[in-house]
Amino acid sequence: MSVPLISITLASLAVGTVATFLAGRYARWVALGTSLLFLLEIGLMFWGYSWPGLLNGIPQFAFYESHAWISIGWLNINYTVGVDGISLVMILLTGILQIATVIYTWNERNRPGAWFGLVLLTCLGCFGVFVALDILFFFLFWEAVLVPMFFIIGYWGGPNRRYAAIKFFVYTHVASIVMLVGLLALAFYSHAASLDFAAVYAAEPALTGVVPAFLFLALFFGFGVKFPIVPFHTWLPDAHVEAPTGGSVLLAGLLLKLGAYGLIRWGVEVIPNGFHTDTPLLLIIAFISIIWGSVLSLSQRDLKRMVAYSSINHMGIVLLAIALNSELGLVAALFLMFAHGIVSALLFMTAGSTHDIYGTRDIPSLGGTASATPRLATAIMIGSLASLGLPALISFPAEFTALLATWQAIAYWVLIPLIVLVVTAGFYIWMMQRVLFGPPKGIPNPVHDLPTLEVIAMGILLAFTVLFGVLPNLLVHWIVMSPVGVWPL
């Protein structure tokens, strides 16, 4: 009998989250222990993982579990979970960012039990999204992520935190309802035997006419707001600017990836006919998002807002890679999702530490910080160089693969993301020139560099930035052990 590793992981995360809420001043230690256990369980998943392949044309999952949960007439809802290479790399990202966030915010004194509990609850919800294979079970975890992030922004955030929290919740919750309606309509119109992924996947060919295209559009809107795609991106900069640093790390590193993951898992895989029909729309929105995010980043004064807008740019490239509908495109999309999760988390940590040390994130108000805080400057420089796609750092193989896939699929249209990547390099280099070098400006006396715990948290992210930049196949190996490796299905 196989070990129900996913259920054990869900249970340990849930117990650890509840214990953290109740632990008071010991919450950080409980959160750290839970995070270490989570990483151990992720390691066991990688150690025991082997993709089962296709069965009668239907993608299969490792560590698969399915148990009847609710059965009312024709409505069959099951507890169904499993992983493949697509979800496995996202689970690894979740584990890395969870422990990095716990360490970075170790000295949180404002209700530490609630803070660390909400951090773990957010990561629990993300893990659930990546393993859930039943529509309502998936939606349960999807919504569970919104609640802790709403409180993280609304209680620990900046001066306009309540406005930002409400705006975040309204945008993402409305999109979630549309997504749920789309998924349920998919199951009902196809006459699927249950709400399980396999049942819906097998029944989808019964959809005819314009139905697949409209269902895919509903899912694209629901998942796209979380990307976010232009023009539904306006919640993101406000949420990032007002969120505490730990909240921004989870928001950029994990929550944005839920939208891309959901679109691949429930849209591209399950409704291929609708996806093919709507591909031109996806390409147009991807190009607009790439250009818009880069141009807005170039005009920002606030370091955190600049990184937030650059996320729209990078996630636009992810959408472009998905829309190409090729094996290479999907490899690029998933690699870039992982890379952006690591690099954006690092950059938001540096933005938070810059504000803590210098009392401002205003780029023109700073200068010559490299000599005053060399450890912080090193992290800013490596994070920025990784984000602009410097070779040997994690974003380079991801972005290069995306550009190669774009060239193979739509030829000279690759010039659009290629030119925008030059603009991206420009605003990061310009930021570094103003903030790190030149005559000292805005430096307090005395000034302190990064504390040890923040160095450790950023060091974790820096290590993965270099590791997967130098050895990208360590990640690609797992990505292709999924339907991506036999694409198109």
N, C-alpha and C positions, 0 to 999 in steps of 0.2 A: 504493500500500500504506500503510495507516494505521500510525502509530507505536504500538508496544505500551507506552503510557505507564505503565500500572499495573505491568507486569512490570519496567520500568526503575526505577520508584519502589521496588518491593519489593527489587530487587537493590541499589540504592544505599543503602537503609536497612540491609539485611543486611550489606553491606560496611562501611558506616560503624559499625555496631554492633560487628562483629568488630575493626575497627581501633581503636575506642575501648577495648575490653577490653585490647588489646595496647599502647596508647599510653603507659601509665604516667602520669607527671606532665603529659604533654601531652594527656591524655584529654579535658579540658574543652574544649580548642580543637578537637579532632576532633569531639566531640559538637556543638559550636556550628556547625561547618561542615556537618555532616550535617543538623542541624536547619534551617539556612538553605536548603540544597539541597532538603530536603523541602518547605519552604514554597514554593519556586520551582516545584517539580513540582505542588504543589496549585494554585498559580496557573494553571499551564498547563492543568490539568484544568478549572478554572472557565472559562478562556478558550475552550477547545475543546468545552465540554459542550453537548450538545443531546439531549434525551430522545427516543429513537426511538418512544416510545408503545407501543401494543399490537399484537401480531401474532397473528392468530387467537385473540384473547382472552388471550394470554399477555404479561405485562409484559416489555419489552425493556430492555437496558442499554447505556449508552455505554461506549466504550473496551473493548468486549467481546472477550475472548480465550477460546478453549476448545481444549485439546489433550489427546489421550489420554494417560493416566498409567499406570493399572493396569487390565488387563483379564484376568479369570480366570473363564472360563465366563460365567455370568449377571451377574457383578459387574463393573461398568464405573465406574471412578473417573477423573475428568478434572481437569486443571488448568483450572478455569473461573473467570474473574474478570470483573468489570464494576462500573459505578457508575450510580446514578440520583440523583435529588435527595435521597432519604432518606439514602443513604450519603455523599453529597457533603458535606452540612453536618456530619456526624459526623467526616469526614476533616479538614475545616477545624478543628474543635475539637481533634482530635488534634495537628495541627501547631502550633496556638497554645499548647497546654499543654506540648508537648514543649520548645519553645524557652523558654517562661517558666520551666519547672522547671530546665532547664540553667542559665539565668542566675541564678535565685534560689539555687541550690546551688553556685554557681561556686567558692566557697571551701572546698568539702568536702575535708578532708585525710585522712580515714580511707579508704585504698584507693580513690583517685579513679577509677582505671581500671575497677574493678569497679562502683563506684557509677554512673558515667555510662553504662557499658555496659549495666547493668540498666535504667536509665531508658529508654535507646533501645530495648532489647529489649521492654520493656513497650509502648512506642508502636508498634513494629513489629508486635507481636501484635495490637494494637487495629486498626491499619490493615488487617492481613490479614483480621480478622473482618468489617470493613466492605466489603471487596471480594470475598470468597470466595463463590462461587456453586455449590459442590459440598459435599455434606454432610460428607464426611470431611475435605476441605480446610478447610472452616469449623471443624470440630472441632479440627483440628491447631492452628490459630491461637488458638482459644478456650482450649485448654489451655496454649499457649505463654505466655499472659498470666499464668497463675497462678504459674508457677515463679519469674520474676524478682520478682514482688511478695512471694512467700514469703520470699525472701532479703533483700529490702529491709526488710521488717518484722523478720525474725528476726536480722539482723546489725546494722542501724543503728538499731533501735528502742529503746524505753524499757526500764525494769527488767523488765517482764513480757512482753518481746518474743517469747520463744519460745512461751509459751502463746498469745499473740494470733496468731502466725504459723501455728501448728499448727491452731488453731480456724478461722482463715480458710481454710486449705487444705482441711481436712476438709469443712467446710460446702460450699464451692464445688465441690470435686472430686466429692463425692457427687451434687450437683445436676447436674454436667456429665455423669456417667454416665447418669443418668435422662434427661437431654436427648438424649444420643446414642442411647439405646435407643428413645426416642420418634421421633427422626428416621429411624432405620433401619427401624423398624416402619412408619412412614408410607410409605417407599419400597417396602418389600416387600409390604405389604398392598394397596397401590394398583397393584402390578405395573409400577412405573415402569421405563422402558427403561434409565435410569442414575440416578446419585445427584445429577445436576445439578438446579438450581432449576427450570429450564424443564420437564424431564422429570417431576419430581415434581409440579409445579403442574398440568401437563396431565393427569396420571393420577389426581389426587386425587378427581375426581367419581366414580370407581369405588368409593370407600369408602361403605359403607352401614350402616344401623343405628346402634348406639351406638359404633362404632369411631372415627369422627371426634371425638366428645366425649372419649373416653378418651385418644386420641392428643394432643389439644390440652391436656388436663389434665397429661399427662406433660411436654409442652413448657413449660407454664405453671409447673410446679414447678421445672424445670431452669433456666429463665430468671428466674423470680421470686426465687429465693434471691439472685441477683446484684443485683436491684433495690435494696434487698431488701424483700420483703413481710413483714408480720407474719403468722405468728409465727416466721419463719425469718430474723429480722433481728439476732439477738443477737451474731453474729460482728462486725457492723459497728462498734459503739462501741469494743470492745476493740481492733480492728485500727487504728482511727483514732487512739485515744489513745496507743497504743504505737508506731505508725509514725512515722518521721522526717517532717518537714514535706513534703519532696518526695514521699515515698510517699503521704501523705494527699492531696496535690494530684492525683496520678494516680489514686488509688483513688476519690475522690469525683468527680473531673472526667471520668474515662474509664471505669473498670471498671464503675461502676454503670450507665452508659449501654449497655454491652454487653447487659445483660439486657433492657432496653426495646427496643433495636434488634433483638435476636434474636426477641423475641416478635412484633414487627411483621412482620419479614421472613419468618420461617419458621412462625409461628403464625397471625397474623391474615390474611396474604396467602394462604398455602398451604392452610389448613384452615378456610375460612370457615364451613362447617356446624358444625364442632366449636366454633368461636368463638362462634357465635350461641347454641348450646346452653348453653355455660358462662358466658355474659355475666353472669347474675345473681350467680354466685360471684365474678367479677372485680369487680363493683361493690361487693359486700359487703366484700371484702378491701381494696379501694381506700379505702373510707370508714373502715375500722378503722385502716389505715396512716396516713391523714391525721390522724385524731384522736389516735392513740397517739403518733406522732412529735412532734406539737405539745405534748401534755401532758408528755411526758418531757423535752422541751427546756426547758420552763418551770421544771422542778425541778432543773436541773443547776447545779453550782458551777463545774465545769471548762469553760473557754471552748471547748476543742476538742471535748469530749463534747457540748456544747450544739449546736455546728454539725453534728456527726455525727447526732444525733437529728433535727435539722431536715431532714437529707437524706431521712430516711424519710418525713417529712411531704411534702416536695416531690415525691419519686418516687411517693408515693401519688396525688398529683394527676395525674402523668403516666399512671399506670395507669388512673385514672378517665377521662381524656381518650381513651385507647386503647379502653376498654370501651364508649364511646359509639357506636363504629362509624359515624362520620360524617367527611366531609372536614374540617370545621372542627375536630372533635375530634383528628384525626390531625395537622393543622397545629399545633394547640396543644400536643400531646404532644411533637412533634419540636422545636418552638421552645423549650418548657420544658426539654427535655433539654439543648439547647445552652446556654440561659440558666443553668441550674443548674450545668452544667459550668464555666462562666466564674466565676460568683459564688461557688460553694463553694470553688473553687481559690483565689480571692482571700481568702476568709475563713480558710481553713486557713493561708495564708501569713501573715496578720496574727496568727493564734493562735501560730504558730511564732515569729514575730518578737517577740511580747509575752513569750513565755517566755525568749527569748534576752536581751532587754533587762532584764526585771524579775525573771527567775528563777522565775516562777510563772505559771500560767494560772488560778489560783483567783480567780473574779470578786469575791467579797467582800473579798479581800485587796488589791485595787487601787482606786485612786481618783485623780481629778485628773490623769490621764496626758495629757490634751490639751495642757496647758501645757508639760509636760516633753518630750513627743515628738509634736509637731504633725503630722509627716508620717505616722507610724504611726496617729495618731488619725484623720486624714483618710481613710486607707485603710479603717480599721475602720468609720467612719461610712458611707462610700459603699457598702461591701460589705454592711453591715447594712440600709441603706435599700433597696438593690437586692433583697436577699433577701426583705424584707417587702412588696415590690411597689410602691415609690414610682414615680409617673409620671415618664417621661423616662429611666428606667433599664430595663435589659433584661428583668427579670422581669415588669414591668407588662404589656406587650402579650401576653406568653405566658400569664400567669395570667388576664388579662381574657378572652382568647380561650377558655381552658379553661372559665371560668365561663359565658361566653355559649353555648358548645357544650353544657354541662351543662343550662342552662336550656332550650335548644331540644329536647333529647332526653328529659330526665326532670323537667322543670319544677321544682317546689319542693324537690326533693332538693338543688338548688344551695345551699340555705341551710346545709347541713353544711360544705362547703369554704369557704363565705363566712364563716361564724362562726369557723372554725378559722384563717382568714387574719387575722382580728382578733386572735386569741390569738398567732399568729406575730408580728404587729407588736408586741404587748405584750411578749413576752420579749426581742425585739431592742432595743426602746426601753429597757426596764428594764436590760438589760446595758450599753447605752451610757451611761445615766444613772449607773450605779455605777462603771464602769471609766474613762470619759473625763472626767467632771465631778465636782463636789463637792470637798471638802478633799483635798489630796494624801495618798496612802496607798500604802505599798509602793514608793516611788520611791527608787532607790539614788542615792548621791552619789559621784562624778559619774554622770550618765546620758547616754547617746548615743541619737540618733534613728536612723531607718533608714539603713543604708549605701546607697551609690549603686546597687549592683547589685540590691539588693532593691527599691529605688524603681523601677528600670527594669522588673523582672519584674512588679511589681504595676501599674506604669503601663500595660503591655501589656494586662493584663486590664481595668483601669479604662477604657481607650480603647474596647474592644469593649463594655463594659457601657453606656457612654453612646451609642456609635454605633448599636447595634441597639435601644437604648431609644428613641432619637429617630427612627431610620429603620428600623423593623422590616421593612418590605417588602424591604429588601436581602437579608434571610434568607428570608422567606416566598416570594419570587420563585423561589428554587432549590428549596424544599421541594415546591412544587406542580408542578414539572417532574419528576414521578414518578407512580406509581400513585395517590398521594394526590390529585392534581389531577383524576382521573377516578373518584374513589371514590363509591359502591361499585363494585367491579369486576364 
